[in-house]
Amino acid sequence: MAIELPKETQAAAVGSIERWFSENTDERIGNMQAAALLDFFLREIGPSVYN
């Protein structure tokens, strides 16, 4: 079961991921990479958190 987010929520989450990487690592993450990471979390971890 994949969890889908509204576009505004997804955009905010992608921005949060980008900001976290910028503040906590020596690497920057691009928009597409952040979106892919969010998608991974929603597919792999989201269902167990949701339940």
HELIX and SHEET records of a PDB file:
HELIX    1   1 LYS A    7  ASN A   24  1                                  18    
HELIX    2   2 ASN A   31  GLU A   44  1                                  14    
HELIX    3   3 GLY A   46  TYR A   50  1                                   5    
END                                                                             
